[in-house]
Amino acid sequence: MLVDPLTARVVEANTAACDFYGYAPFDLVGIELWRLSGWEPEGVLEVLQRAVQSPPGPLDIRHVLVAGKGRDVELYAGPIELEEGTYLYTISDDITERLRLEHLQAEEAMRVREAEKQLRASEARFRAAFSFAGVMMLVSRLSDGLIVDVNKAFLDQTGFRREQVIGRTSKELSFFVHPEDRDRMADLLRQDGAVRDFEVPIVTREGEVNHALFSAAVTQLDGEPHVILAVVNITLRKRAEETLRTSEERFRILVEQTVDGVLLLDGNGTVVDANPALADLLGRPIDTIRGTRWMDYVDPEDLTELPLQLPPPGQGEPVEFERRLRRVDGSGVEVEVRARQFVPGLILGTAREMGSRKGAERPGARLKHRPGSG
């Protein structure tokens, strides 16, 4: 277009300019330039005057078309001398699509930078958690089991040095007592993508066998499937459980073999368990005694409430008293009872038959006062 710099009116326009601005051929002539842009008239005239004196570089101007649709235009302007005077030629280059793409690229670059920032923060958190976790952790390739990283807890608990582990496999380290355990775990990982609480025996560098729980998940590192494993050493727990089982078995044998009747009551007086001697004493099968109330077997004439206060578990002496029990055939039997709290909420009692020497002593139950008791 050709523009008068004094009035900002279009003096001449070619067909391309008319098409661009949405005017019929030559209808663009006579229109002030500010009507085609988002600028104020004063701003347009100032730019045109400067262009006459010293042509500026390309200007990014938001143009408004006749159809009301805005387009971004890069405008080039320069003076031209004609017989009528000095005019400005303008060349408009539509840069709307270019700016849109640049804007999208800038947004994408911002998203990438933010994602990279979050990834770095996530990696830092993972590295801190991995390095200082109290449980053993290691990272290995899923394809061949090659170990690529281990944490301090792993080295401390297995006795290996870092250089002895990195770049080798668990099979090469003889880490598993049974090598097939590693293969079974790898199969589960390929099938399900994760393993939780997979219990296997492992071997330390010194050859000590420990029990461990493996939890693992597959993740992508550098485009290749890897396995992150957390290993909890449960050796002490297993030993404690075994000790407890042994103790319970010994206690069970002792209770079953003793000649005194033994029963375990909950806080409501319900029989939790009993031994064969008590079953013989009552003339009932053990299975029919469990779950019943202890007072159901006391002779109705001997149900006097006694203010029995059992000391806390592990403290004081057992409380001793006498009762007459009623057998299944209706006969009675005099017993001496010793009771104490076994653990909070459980009472352990023994009942020893007294025979006929107490048969004449009635009418009620007798609480035996031990020296030093209340």
VOPAGU-2260 file (C-alpha; in pm, 1 decimal, decimal comma):
REM VOPAGU-2260
SITE   aa  ch    i         X         Y         Z
SITE  MET   A    0       0,0       0,0       0,0
SITE  LEU   A    1      93,8     364,6     -43,6
SITE  VAL   A    2      15,8     585,7     259,5
SITE  ASP   A    3      13,9     961,9     313,1
SITE  PRO   A    4     230,0    1012,7     625,8
SITE  LEU   A    5      54,3    1338,4     713,8
SITE  THR   A    6    -299,5    1197,2     723,3
SITE  ALA   A    7    -233,3     822,0     752,5
SITE  ARG   A    8    -477,7     770,9     462,8
SITE  VAL   A    9    -427,1     490,8     212,6
SITE  VAL   A   10    -345,9     649,7    -124,0
SITE  GLU   A   11    -304,9     332,1    -323,0
SITE  ALA   A   12    -352,1     -39,9    -254,4
SITE  ASN   A   13    -297,9    -346,4    -466,1
SITE  THR   A   14    -532,9    -640,8    -499,3
SITE  ALA   A   15    -343,2    -847,7    -239,1
SITE  ALA   A   16    -390,2    -572,7      20,8
SITE  CYS   A   17    -760,5    -547,0     -56,9
SITE  ASP   A   18    -800,4    -922,8     -23,9
SITE  PHE   A   19    -605,7    -929,9     299,6
SITE  TYR   A   20    -808,9    -655,2     465,1
SITE  GLY   A   21   -1137,3    -780,0     320,6
SITE  TYR   A   22   -1218,1    -485,2      92,8
SITE  ALA   A   23   -1339,4    -478,2    -263,3
SITE  PRO   A   24   -1078,1    -371,0    -517,5
SITE  PHE   A   25    -969,3     -11,9    -458,1
SITE  ASP   A   26   -1221,7      37,7    -172,9
SITE  LEU   A   27    -926,9      47,9      64,1
SITE  VAL   A   28    -813,7     384,1     -79,3
SITE  GLY   A   29    -895,5     677,6     148,4
SITE  ILE   A   30    -919,2     476,8     473,1
SITE  GLU   A   31    -700,9     593,2     762,0
SITE  LEU   A   32    -438,7     340,0     857,6
SITE  TRP   A   33    -540,1     336,8    1225,6
SITE  ARG   A   34    -875,5     192,7    1127,1
SITE  LEU   A   35    -688,9    -113,6    1008,4
SITE  SER   A   36    -491,2    -155,0    1327,5
SITE  GLY   A   37    -536,0    -156,7    1699,5
SITE  TRP   A   38    -332,1     160,0    1742,9
SITE  GLU   A   39    -452,1     505,4    1842,6
SITE  PRO   A   40    -446,6     769,3    1564,7
SITE  GLU   A   41    -171,7     969,8    1736,5
SITE  GLY   A   42      46,5     662,9    1765,7
SITE  VAL   A   43       2,7     575,2    1397,9
SITE  LEU   A   44      87,9     929,6    1282,6
SITE  GLU   A   45     395,5     936,9    1504,7
SITE  VAL   A   46     525,9     611,1    1362,2
SITE  LEU   A   47     461,6     729,4    1005,7
SITE  GLN   A   48     648,9    1055,2    1062,9
SITE  ARG   A   49     946,8     867,4    1208,9
SITE  ALA   A   50     940,0     630,6     913,1
SITE  VAL   A   51     973,5     924,0     675,7
SITE  GLN   A   52    1283,6    1052,9     857,5
SITE  SER   A   53    1444,4     720,2     946,1
SITE  PRO   A   54    1272,8     399,8     835,7
SITE  PRO   A   55    1226,0     171,6    1139,8
SITE  GLY   A   56    1268,9    -198,9    1132,3
SITE  PRO   A   57     970,3    -428,4    1092,7
SITE  LEU   A   58     679,8    -347,4    1325,4
SITE  ASP   A   59     457,4    -612,9    1480,1
SITE  ILE   A   60     107,7    -463,4    1461,4
SITE  ARG   A   61    -226,3    -615,5    1552,9
SITE  HIS   A   62    -449,1    -539,4    1253,5
SITE  VAL   A   63    -826,9    -550,5    1261,6
SITE  LEU   A   64    -986,9    -673,5     942,5
SITE  VAL   A   65   -1321,5    -573,5     802,6
SITE  ALA   A   66   -1472,9    -906,6     902,6
SITE  GLY   A   67   -1377,8    -829,9    1260,8
SITE  LYS   A   68   -1112,3   -1098,8    1279,0
SITE  GLY   A   69    -778,2    -990,0    1414,3
SITE  ARG   A   70    -451,1   -1080,8    1246,0
SITE  ASP   A   71     -93,5   -1021,6    1354,4
SITE  VAL   A   72     100,0    -834,5    1085,4
SITE  GLU   A   73     465,5    -748,4    1047,3
SITE  LEU   A   74     468,6    -411,5     873,9
SITE  TYR   A   75     759,8    -274,1     672,6
SITE  ALA   A   76     750,0      95,8     577,6
SITE  GLY   A   77     977,0     333,4     388,1
SITE  PRO   A   78     958,6     676,8     215,7
SITE  ILE   A   79     906,5     717,6    -155,6
SITE  GLU   A   80     922,3    1048,3    -346,2
SITE  LEU   A   81     648,3    1116,1    -600,2
SITE  GLU   A   82     552,0    1430,1    -792,6
SITE  GLU   A   83     275,6    1491,6    -541,4
SITE  GLY   A   84     518,3    1473,4    -249,4
SITE  THR   A   85     666,9    1224,4      -1,8
SITE  TYR   A   86     467,8     911,0      68,5
SITE  LEU   A   87     527,7     588,5     252,7
SITE  TYR   A   88     511,0     247,3      97,7
SITE  THR   A   89     402,6     -32,2     332,6
SITE  ILE   A   90     442,6    -402,4     293,8
SITE  SER   A   91     234,2    -622,0     528,4
SITE  ASP   A   92     337,3    -975,8     610,9
SITE  ASP   A   93      76,8   -1189,9     795,9
SITE  ILE   A   94     261,0   -1349,4    1087,9
SITE  THR   A   95     -46,8   -1473,1    1279,2
SITE  GLU   A   96      27,5   -1841,1    1226,7
SITE  ARG   A   97     395,2   -1794,0    1297,2
SITE  LEU   A   98     321,7   -1620,9    1626,6
SITE  ARG   A   99      66,1   -1888,5    1715,8
SITE  LEU   A  100     324,7   -2159,8    1657,6
SITE  GLU   A  101     586,2   -1963,5    1850,6
SITE  HIS   A  102     339,7   -1924,2    2136,7
SITE  LEU   A  103     264,2   -2297,0    2133,1
SITE  GLN   A  104     634,8   -2374,2    2122,9
SITE  ALA   A  105     695,2   -2138,6    2415,0
SITE  GLU   A  106     417,4   -2304,8    2616,4
SITE  GLU   A  107     552,3   -2648,7    2529,9
SITE  ALA   A  108     903,7   -2541,5    2626,4
SITE  MET   A  109     766,3   -2409,1    2956,6
SITE  ARG   A  110     584,3   -2737,9    3020,1
SITE  VAL   A  111     900,4   -2931,4    2939,6
SITE  ARG   A  112    1105,6   -2715,6    3176,0
SITE  GLU   A  113     845,3   -2759,2    3449,7
SITE  ALA   A  114     832,9   -3133,9    3390,6
SITE  GLU   A  115    1212,6   -3151,2    3401,8
SITE  LYS   A  116    1209,2   -2947,9    3723,4
SITE  GLN   A  117     954,3   -3180,5    3881,0
SITE  LEU   A  118    1147,3   -3482,4    3755,8
SITE  ARG   A  119    1469,1   -3353,1    3912,7
SITE  ALA   A  120    1285,8   -3288,6    4239,7
SITE  SER   A  121    1128,7   -3634,9    4224,8
SITE  GLU   A  122    1464,9   -3794,6    4152,3
SITE  ALA   A  123    1618,3   -3604,3    4443,5
SITE  ARG   A  124    1344,1   -3725,4    4677,0
SITE  PHE   A  125    1383,2   -4081,4    4550,0
SITE  ARG   A  126    1760,8   -4064,8    4588,2
SITE  ALA   A  127    1727,6   -3941,1    4947,4
SITE  ALA   A  128    1468,1   -4207,2    5032,1
SITE  PHE   A  129    1669,7   -4476,5    4854,9
SITE  SER   A  130    2001,3   -4385,1    5015,1
SITE  PHE   A  131    1885,8   -4338,2    5373,3
SITE  ALA   A  132    1605,2   -4594,8    5397,4
SITE  GLY   A  133    1634,6   -4825,0    5696,7
SITE  VAL   A  134    1554,0   -5129,7    5482,0
SITE  MET   A  135    1778,9   -5280,9    5218,0
SITE  MET   A  136    1711,4   -5144,2    4868,6
SITE  LEU   A  137    1863,4   -5222,7    4531,8
SITE  VAL   A  138    1798,6   -5160,8    4162,2
SITE  SER   A  139    1862,9   -5427,5    3899,9
SITE  ARG   A  140    1789,7   -5485,1    3531,9
SITE  LEU   A  141    1485,2   -5701,3    3473,4
SITE  SER   A  142    1635,2   -5874,2    3170,5
SITE  ASP   A  143    1942,5   -6027,1    3338,2
SITE  GLY   A  144    1929,9   -5922,9    3705,5
SITE  LEU   A  145    2242,3   -5704,3    3681,1
SITE  ILE   A  146    2257,8   -5483,3    3992,2
SITE  VAL   A  147    2301,2   -5113,4    3908,2
SITE  ASP   A  148    2257,7   -4955,4    4252,7
SITE  VAL   A  149    2226,0   -5043,7    4622,5
SITE  ASN   A  150    2176,0   -4834,3    4935,1
SITE  LYS   A  151    2375,9   -4812,1    5257,2
SITE  ALA   A  152    2139,1   -5039,6    5450,7
SITE  PHE   A  153    2198,2   -5315,6    5194,7
SITE  LEU   A  154    2575,9   -5290,1    5234,8
SITE  ASP   A  155    2553,6   -5269,9    5614,0
SITE  GLN   A  156    2322,6   -5569,2    5652,6
SITE  THR   A  157    2482,2   -5798,9    5393,1
SITE  GLY   A  158    2847,7   -5713,6    5459,9
SITE  PHE   A  159    2924,9   -5650,7    5092,0
SITE  ARG   A  160    3118,2   -5349,9    4964,7
SITE  ARG   A  161    2963,2   -5140,3    4690,6
SITE  GLU   A  162    3223,7   -5235,4    4430,5
SITE  GLN   A  163    3156,9   -5603,4    4502,7
SITE  VAL   A  164    2789,3   -5564,7    4415,4
SITE  ILE   A  165    2747,9   -5312,1    4131,6
SITE  GLY   A  166    2766,0   -5473,5    3788,2
SITE  ARG   A  167    2704,2   -5825,2    3919,3
SITE  THR   A  168    2392,9   -6034,3    3961,2
SITE  SER   A  169    2238,3   -6184,0    4274,0
SITE  LYS   A  170    2326,7   -6527,7    4138,5
SITE  GLU   A  171    2693,8   -6430,5    4108,1
SITE  LEU   A  172    2684,0   -6305,8    4466,9
SITE  SER   A  173    2507,6   -6626,0    4582,8
SITE  PHE   A  174    2263,1   -6390,4    4751,6
SITE  PHE   A  175    1975,0   -6638,6    4748,3
SITE  VAL   A  176    1998,7   -6962,2    4943,7
SITE  HIS   A  177    1785,6   -7118,8    4671,0
SITE  PRO   A  178    1867,9   -6962,1    4329,0
SITE  GLU   A  179    1529,0   -7067,7    4196,8
SITE  ASP   A  180    1370,0   -6816,4    4434,9
SITE  ARG   A  181    1514,8   -6535,5    4223,1
SITE  ASP   A  182    1373,8   -6695,3    3906,9
SITE  ARG   A  183    1028,5   -6732,5    4064,4
SITE  MET   A  184    1031,4   -6368,6    4172,8
SITE  ALA   A  185    1141,6   -6255,6    3824,2
SITE  ASP   A  186     855,8   -6454,6    3668,0
SITE  LEU   A  187     605,0   -6287,7    3900,7
SITE  LEU   A  188     744,5   -5944,7    3812,7
SITE  ARG   A  189     714,9   -6010,7    3439,5
SITE  GLN   A  190     361,2   -6138,2    3491,0
SITE  ASP   A  191     220,8   -5885,2    3741,1
SITE  GLY   A  192     469,2   -5597,8    3735,2
SITE  ALA   A  193     508,2   -5609,5    4113,7
SITE  VAL   A  194     578,7   -5844,9    4404,7
SITE  ARG   A  195     492,2   -5786,7    4770,4
SITE  ASP   A  196     622,1   -5963,5    5082,9
SITE  PHE   A  197     794,3   -6245,5    4892,2
SITE  GLU   A  198     965,8   -6439,6    5173,3
SITE  VAL   A  199    1294,1   -6613,5    5093,8
SITE  PRO   A  200    1615,5   -6701,3    5280,1
SITE  ILE   A  201    1924,0   -6498,8    5181,5
SITE  VAL   A  202    2296,0   -6526,0    5254,4
SITE  THR   A  203    2526,7   -6252,8    5387,2
SITE  ARG   A  204    2885,1   -6210,5    5270,9
SITE  GLU   A  205    2997,7   -6407,6    5578,6
SITE  GLY   A  206    2765,0   -6694,4    5485,1
SITE  GLU   A  207    2502,4   -6627,7    5752,8
SITE  VAL   A  208    2151,2   -6725,3    5647,1
SITE  ASN   A  209    1886,8   -6460,3    5709,2
SITE  HIS   A  210    1517,1   -6450,0    5634,2
SITE  ALA   A  211    1390,8   -6159,5    5424,1
SITE  LEU   A  212    1073,3   -6018,5    5272,2
SITE  PHE   A  213    1112,3   -5887,9    4916,2
SITE  SER   A  214     880,9   -5623,8    4769,5
SITE  ALA   A  215     956,3   -5515,1    4414,4
SITE  ALA   A  216     814,8   -5319,0    4122,0
SITE  VAL   A  217     915,7   -5276,4    3757,8
SITE  THR   A  218    1004,2   -4927,6    3635,8
SITE  GLN   A  219    1165,9   -4775,6    3328,4
SITE  LEU   A  220    1519,9   -4638,5    3361,7
SITE  ASP   A  221    1687,1   -4501,4    3049,8
SITE  GLY   A  222    1421,9   -4673,7    2841,0
SITE  GLU   A  223    1490,8   -5020,4    2982,5
SITE  PRO   A  224    1285,5   -5217,1    3239,3
SITE  HIS   A  225    1448,0   -5223,8    3582,5
SITE  VAL   A  226    1339,0   -5358,5    3918,2
SITE  ILE   A  227    1338,5   -5157,7    4239,5
SITE  LEU   A  228    1352,1   -5394,0    4537,3
SITE  ALA   A  229    1298,0   -5329,9    4907,1
SITE  VAL   A  230    1426,7   -5608,9    5132,3
SITE  VAL   A  231    1323,0   -5633,0    5497,7
SITE  ASN   A  232    1535,3   -5854,5    5718,9
SITE  ILE   A  233    1292,1   -6052,8    5935,8
SITE  THR   A  234    1548,6   -6289,4    6089,4
SITE  LEU   A  235    1504,3   -6157,8    6443,6
SITE  ARG   A  236    1127,0   -6171,3    6407,6
SITE  LYS   A  237    1143,7   -6530,1    6278,9
SITE  ARG   A  238    1366,4   -6628,4    6569,3
SITE  ALA   A  239    1129,0   -6464,1    6815,4
SITE  GLU   A  240     834,2   -6641,9    6656,1
SITE  GLU   A  241    1017,3   -6972,8    6673,3
SITE  THR   A  242    1109,8   -6911,2    7037,2
SITE  LEU   A  243     747,5   -6824,9    7109,8
SITE  ARG   A  244     622,5   -7137,7    6933,5
SITE  THR   A  245     869,4   -7350,6    7128,1
SITE  SER   A  246     766,9   -7185,3    7454,5
SITE  GLU   A  247     399,7   -7230,4    7374,7
SITE  GLU   A  248     454,9   -7594,7    7286,3
SITE  ARG   A  249     641,2   -7655,9    7611,9
SITE  PHE   A  250     366,2   -7479,8    7803,6
SITE  ARG   A  251     103,5   -7684,9    7621,1
SITE  ILE   A  252     282,7   -8011,2    7703,7
SITE  LEU   A  253     324,3   -7907,7    8066,2
SITE  VAL   A  254     -42,4   -7811,2    8099,1
SITE  GLU   A  255    -165,6   -8124,8    7931,6
SITE  GLN   A  256      52,1   -8353,1    8143,6
SITE  THR   A  257     -11,1   -8194,4    8484,8
SITE  VAL   A  258    -249,7   -8371,7    8722,1
SITE  ASP   A  259    -413,6   -8046,1    8830,9
SITE  GLY   A  260    -698,9   -7902,8    8634,0
SITE  VAL   A  261    -588,2   -7593,2    8440,1
SITE  LEU   A  262    -811,7   -7337,2    8274,5
SITE  LEU   A  263    -771,4   -6999,5    8104,0
SITE  LEU   A  264   -1046,9   -6739,8    8154,1
SITE  ASP   A  265   -1110,9   -6409,3    7981,2
SITE  GLY   A  266   -1220,3   -6098,1    8166,2
SITE  ASN   A  267   -1586,1   -6210,9    8156,9
SITE  GLY   A  268   -1513,1   -6544,8    8319,1
SITE  THR   A  269   -1549,9   -6740,1    7993,9
SITE  VAL   A  270   -1331,8   -7046,8    7953,5
SITE  VAL   A  271   -1082,8   -6984,1    7672,6
SITE  ASP   A  272    -900,2   -7312,9    7715,3
SITE  ALA   A  273    -867,8   -7606,1    7957,3
SITE  ASN   A  274    -650,5   -7915,3    7999,3
SITE  PRO   A  275    -749,5   -8284,2    8005,3
SITE  ALA   A  276    -717,7   -8299,9    8388,1
SITE  LEU   A  277    -989,7   -8035,4    8427,2
SITE  ALA   A  278   -1207,4   -8219,0    8176,3
SITE  ASP   A  279   -1167,0   -8538,8    8382,7
SITE  LEU   A  280   -1240,3   -8344,0    8700,1
SITE  LEU   A  281   -1571,2   -8220,0    8556,9
SITE  GLY   A  282   -1645,1   -8536,9    8363,4
SITE  ARG   A  283   -1688,5   -8339,0    8039,2
SITE  PRO   A  284   -1504,7   -8331,2    7703,2
SITE  ILE   A  285   -1273,2   -8030,1    7665,4
SITE  ASP   A  286   -1459,4   -7907,0    7355,2
SITE  THR   A  287   -1778,9   -7869,7    7560,6
SITE  ILE   A  288   -1599,5   -7663,4    7825,5
SITE  ARG   A  289   -1437,0   -7404,0    7596,3
SITE  GLY   A  290   -1659,9   -7102,0    7544,9
SITE  THR   A  291   -1872,0   -7163,4    7856,6
SITE  ARG   A  292   -1875,3   -6965,8    8180,8
SITE  TRP   A  293   -1661,6   -7096,5    8463,2
SITE  MET   A  294   -1932,0   -7023,5    8724,1
SITE  ASP   A  295   -2164,1   -7266,4    8543,7
SITE  TYR   A  296   -1959,7   -7550,9    8696,9
SITE  VAL   A  297   -1962,6   -7417,9    9056,3
SITE  ASP   A  298   -2210,7   -7579,3    9296,1
SITE  PRO   A  299   -2508,7   -7341,8    9342,7
SITE  GLU   A  300   -2452,1   -7354,4    9721,9
SITE  ASP   A  301   -2096,7   -7227,9    9664,7
SITE  LEU   A  302   -2167,5   -6919,9    9453,0
SITE  THR   A  303   -2096,6   -6668,8    9729,7
SITE  GLU   A  304   -1929,0   -6366,2    9575,6
SITE  LEU   A  305   -1581,1   -6313,4    9710,4
SITE  PRO   A  306   -1387,6   -5986,0    9681,7
SITE  LEU   A  307   -1099,0   -6142,4    9492,2
SITE  GLN   A  308    -844,6   -5888,4    9371,1
SITE  LEU   A  309    -589,6   -6038,4    9136,6
SITE  PRO   A  310    -255,8   -5856,7    9124,8
SITE  PRO   A  311    -126,7   -5731,6    8787,6
SITE  PRO   A  312      52,9   -5985,6    8565,5
SITE  GLY   A  313     392,8   -6078,3    8703,3
SITE  GLN   A  314     328,1   -5915,6    9040,7
SITE  GLY   A  315     223,9   -6051,2    9378,2
SITE  GLU   A  316     118,0   -6402,1    9477,5
SITE  PRO   A  317    -166,9   -6604,9    9325,8
SITE  VAL   A  318    -502,2   -6576,9    9503,0
SITE  GLU   A  319    -608,4   -6908,2    9664,4
SITE  PHE   A  320    -963,9   -7010,4    9752,2
SITE  GLU   A  321   -1186,6   -7319,5    9766,1
SITE  ARG   A  322   -1491,6   -7414,6    9564,1
SITE  ARG   A  323   -1722,1   -7709,2    9524,5
SITE  LEU   A  324   -1762,6   -7797,2    9155,9
SITE  ARG   A  325   -2053,8   -7987,1    9006,1
SITE  ARG   A  326   -1969,7   -8277,8    8773,8
SITE  VAL   A  327   -2179,6   -8368,8    8473,1
SITE  ASP   A  328   -2335,2   -8661,1    8666,3
SITE  GLY   A  329   -2449,9   -8420,9    8939,8
SITE  SER   A  330   -2191,6   -8523,4    9199,1
SITE  GLY   A  331   -1976,8   -8261,8    9364,5
SITE  VAL   A  332   -1601,6   -8230,9    9405,9
SITE  GLU   A  333   -1410,9   -8001,8    9641,7
SITE  VAL   A  334   -1119,1   -7818,4    9479,6
SITE  GLU   A  335    -854,7   -7574,4    9587,7
SITE  VAL   A  336    -816,3   -7300,4    9327,3
SITE  ARG   A  337    -511,2   -7083,7    9259,8
SITE  ALA   A  338    -567,7   -6792,6    9022,5
SITE  ARG   A  339    -358,0   -6508,5    8882,9
SITE  GLN   A  340    -359,1   -6277,4    8584,5
SITE  PHE   A  341    -164,5   -6445,4    8305,7
SITE  VAL   A  342    -163,6   -6139,5    8078,6
SITE  PRO   A  343    -395,4   -5836,6    8091,6
SITE  GLY   A  344    -748,4   -5965,8    8035,6
SITE  LEU   A  345    -663,4   -6335,4    8082,1
SITE  ILE   A  346    -673,5   -6529,1    8410,2
SITE  LEU   A  347    -485,7   -6856,0    8458,8
SITE  GLY   A  348    -630,3   -7088,7    8722,4
SITE  THR   A  349    -549,8   -7433,4    8859,5
SITE  ALA   A  350    -796,5   -7658,1    9041,2
SITE  ARG   A  351    -670,5   -7939,9    9266,4
SITE  GLU   A  352    -913,9   -8195,2    9409,2
SITE  MET   A  353    -923,8   -8188,0    9788,2
SITE  GLY   A  354   -1102,5   -8521,9    9843,6
SITE  SER   A  355   -1329,3   -8605,7   10136,1
SITE  ARG   A  356   -1119,9   -8425,5   10399,6
SITE  LYS   A  357   -1318,7   -8110,6   10330,5
SITE  GLY   A  358   -1650,7   -8282,9   10282,9
SITE  ALA   A  359   -1782,7   -8193,4   10624,2
SITE  GLU   A  360   -1684,8   -7825,9   10603,0
SITE  ARG   A  361   -1967,7   -7619,9   10460,8
SITE  PRO   A  362   -2183,7   -7414,9   10418,0
SITE  GLY   A  363   -1990,0   -7174,5   10189,5
SITE  ALA   A  364   -1674,0   -7116,0    9998,4
SITE  ARG   A  365   -1363,8   -7022,1   10190,2
SITE  LEU   A  366   -1103,3   -6769,4   10091,7
SITE  LYS   A  367    -758,7   -6871,9   10212,3
SITE  HIS   A  368    -554,5   -6583,4   10346,3
SITE  ARG   A  369    -189,6   -6616,3   10270,8
SITE  PRO   A  370      63,2   -6458,2   10505,3
SITE  GLY   A  371     105,1   -6097,7   10407,9
SITE  SER   A  372    -214,7   -6083,7   10202,1
SITE  GLY   A  373    -501,6   -5848,2   10294,1
